[in-house]
């Protein structure tokens, strides 16, 4: 950072982004954001980290794994902060995966309606614990142990 560049303390970033200090430290350990240290070993962030944190939070909110978020941020030229155009491109890449998760959750929701919650594990009709009676193909008797 240059001396004229505005810098923020970890508390400033936490306050302005609505993210806990511990989350910012985690994001930094995961390589999602960067800071520099003062002579007293205090973290200092460039102002553009606020946009990166917002990008991370929105991505997490829609269920994007941290590894994918890291890859997305790493795909930006010279560690640049994501722009609206970047978000549009990346969200298109993530859309198919999100659509698949939505379909799986809708299927789970629909199956839950018919579930008695009995832990049967072997009834042909139990589409939650034994989809398509997969356990029957393994022969008679119990197949799962739960503590």
Order of alpha helices (4+ residues) and beta strands (2+ residues): beta-alpha-alpha-beta-beta-alpha-alpha-alpha
